[in-house]
Amino acid sequence: MADESTLFGLRGKKALIVGGGQGMGEASARFLAHAGCDVALVDLEQERADRVAAIVTGIGPRAVTVVGDVLDDAQIPRIVAEAEEKLGGLDRMVSIVGAASWGSLLETTGDIWDQQMRLNLRYFFLMSKEVANAMIRRGTGGRIVGIASVDGQRASPMRGAYGAAKAGLISVVQTMAVEWAPHNISVNAIAPGHIVTPRLFDTPRRVEGYANSLIPLRRRGTTDDIGKAVLFLLSDLASYVNGTTLDVDGGLLSANLFPQGLPASNG
Ligand SMILES: NC(=O)c1ccc[n+]([C@@H]2O[C@H](COP(=O)([O-])OP(=O)(O)OC[C@H]3O[C@@H](n4cnc5c(N)ncnc54)[C@H](O)[C@@H]3O)[C@@H](O)[C@H]2O)c1
């Protein structure tokens, strides 16, 4: 049995965080750093990546930054190569970038559909392939995590294209998990429920009302809730977890069993 300092098996490992400049990426960086993992923070904006890099180095491990746009296919090989070179290897990746467009399916144009697939699915496939090839070249194996959504696991009214893209991510994660297992690469997804992030915020009254009526844990999630799940899935604690989707939603999906809303009390 490992002691506390080796429990996660991440000391000296090297993780690429795609969208590491704020929100869930920042939280992932902090939790990984506390487990001794070096990180490469990929972001559109140098200042955001620098701010998180300073937090990581303050905790202890090394942090490097890579500025780039993962939605631009041509930049993906350069982004991965730069991270690998600066860190001296690559053992882990978590990919955060993604967002939903708002509108019914009847309002969704082909262009919006394509934009949602690019933003939530296509780049994840291309980045994961690039990173897996780097891991295969080094023969080290590794672990990859993609951020899906509860919207990928059931109907997603007013976010239909987004839900379809996240369902696609869950599917391709399963295929990667099977195809890359012989290379000792494990691939999993996290399906967040409703998480308060710097990009998405709400009025306290609406947040409270929503949380109390729909989320069994009676609160929206935090980016730290996601960071902890990322740490688990990228660590040795998840050594036999491959191809799964971990719901981090306070019980939201299970509460679909209660179409009339949650029971008034827990009694
Ligand atoms: N907030 C929720 O309730 C919720 C629920 C389910 C799933 N999600 C998923 O969580 C993820 C969003 O997490 P977040 O809000 O913490 O992230 P975010 O949108 O704040 O982005 C994180 C970082 O990614 C960077 N970034 C954006 N586009 C980029 C690009 N093309 N190339 C490189 N870097 C880029 C941004 O500059 C930012 O610093 C998405 O995948 C979203 O679908 C969120």
The ligand as a Tripos MOL2 file, in Angstrom:
@<TRIPOS>MOLECULE
LIG
   44    48     1     0     0
SMALL
NO_CHARGES

@<TRIPOS>ATOM
      1 N1        -20.1130   24.8430  -16.4720 N.am      1 LIG1
      2 C1        -20.9270   23.8240  -16.5670 C.2       1 LIG1
      3 O1        -21.9930   23.7810  -15.9320 O.2       1 LIG1
      4 C2        -20.5460   22.6600  -17.4640 C.ar      1 LIG1
      5 C3        -21.3560   21.5200  -17.4640 C.ar      1 LIG1
      6 C4        -21.0080   20.4420  -18.2480 C.ar      1 LIG1
      7 C5        -19.8580   20.4960  -19.0090 C.ar      1 LIG1
      8 N2        -19.0810   21.6060  -19.0160 N.ar      1 LIG1
      9 C6        -17.8700   21.5920  -19.8390 C.3       1 LIG1
     10 O2        -16.7880   22.1260  -19.1070 O.3       1 LIG1
     11 C7        -15.8690   22.7150  -20.0180 C.3       1 LIG1
     12 C8        -15.6810   24.2040  -19.7150 C.3       1 LIG1
     13 O3        -14.9570   24.3950  -18.5640 O.3       1 LIG1
     14 P1        -14.6210   25.8830  -18.0710 P.3       1 LIG1
     15 O4        -15.8850   26.7100  -18.1280 O.co2     1 LIG1
     16 O5        -13.8960   25.7660  -16.8060 O.co2     1 LIG1
     17 O6        -13.6530   26.3680  -19.2410 O.3       1 LIG1
     18 P2        -13.5390   27.7950  -19.9670 P.3       1 LIG1
     19 O7        -14.5440   27.8930  -21.0510 O.co2     1 LIG1
     20 O8        -13.4650   28.8720  -18.9470 O.co2     1 LIG1
     21 O9        -12.1620   27.6170  -20.7090 O.3       1 LIG1
     22 C9        -10.9660   27.2830  -20.0180 C.3       1 LIG1
     23 C10        -9.8170   27.9070  -20.7330 C.3       1 LIG1
     24 O10        -9.7590   27.4270  -22.0770 O.3       1 LIG1
     25 C11        -9.2410   28.4530  -22.9060 C.3       1 LIG1
     26 N3         -9.6230   28.2150  -24.3070 N.ar      1 LIG1
     27 C12       -10.8470   28.4450  -24.8500 C.ar      1 LIG1
     28 N4        -10.8280   28.1220  -26.1590 N.ar      1 LIG1
     29 C13        -9.5790   27.6680  -26.4400 C.ar      1 LIG1
     30 C14        -8.9460   27.2130  -27.6170 C.ar      1 LIG1
     31 N5         -9.6020   27.1580  -28.7740 N.pl3     1 LIG1
     32 N6         -7.6560   26.8110  -27.5540 N.ar      1 LIG1
     33 C15        -6.9810   26.8660  -26.3770 C.ar      1 LIG1
     34 N7         -7.5250   27.3150  -25.2150 N.ar      1 LIG1
     35 C16        -8.8090   27.7150  -25.2390 C.ar      1 LIG1
     36 C17        -9.8310   29.7230  -22.3170 C.3       1 LIG1
     37 O11        -9.0300   30.8660  -22.6270 O.3       1 LIG1
     38 C18        -9.9010   29.4410  -20.8300 C.3       1 LIG1
     39 O12        -8.8080   29.9910  -20.1080 O.3       1 LIG1
     40 C19       -16.4670   22.5800  -21.3880 C.3       1 LIG1
     41 O13       -15.9750   21.4090  -22.0210 O.3       1 LIG1
     42 C20       -17.9470   22.4720  -21.0730 C.3       1 LIG1
     43 O14       -18.6660   21.8730  -22.1260 O.3       1 LIG1
     44 C21       -19.4020   22.6960  -18.2720 C.ar      1 LIG1
@<TRIPOS>BOND
     1     1     2 1
     2     2     3 2
     3     2     4 1
     4     4     5 ar
     5     4    44 ar
     6     5     6 ar
     7     6     7 ar
     8     7     8 ar
     9     8     9 1
    10     8    44 ar
    11     9    10 1
    12     9    42 1
    13    10    11 1
    14    11    12 1
    15    11    40 1
    16    12    13 1
    17    13    14 1
    18    14    15 2
    19    14    16 1
    20    14    17 1
    21    17    18 1
    22    18    19 2
    23    18    20 1
    24    18    21 1
    25    21    22 1
    26    22    23 1
    27    23    24 1
    28    23    38 1
    29    24    25 1
    30    25    26 1
    31    25    36 1
    32    26    27 ar
    33    26    35 ar
    34    27    28 ar
    35    28    29 ar
    36    29    30 ar
    37    29    35 ar
    38    30    31 1
    39    30    32 ar
    40    32    33 ar
    41    33    34 ar
    42    34    35 ar
    43    36    37 1
    44    36    38 1
    45    38    39 1
    46    40    41 1
    47    40    42 1
    48    42    43 1
@<TRIPOS>SUBSTRUCTURE
     1 LIG1         1 GROUP 0 **** ****
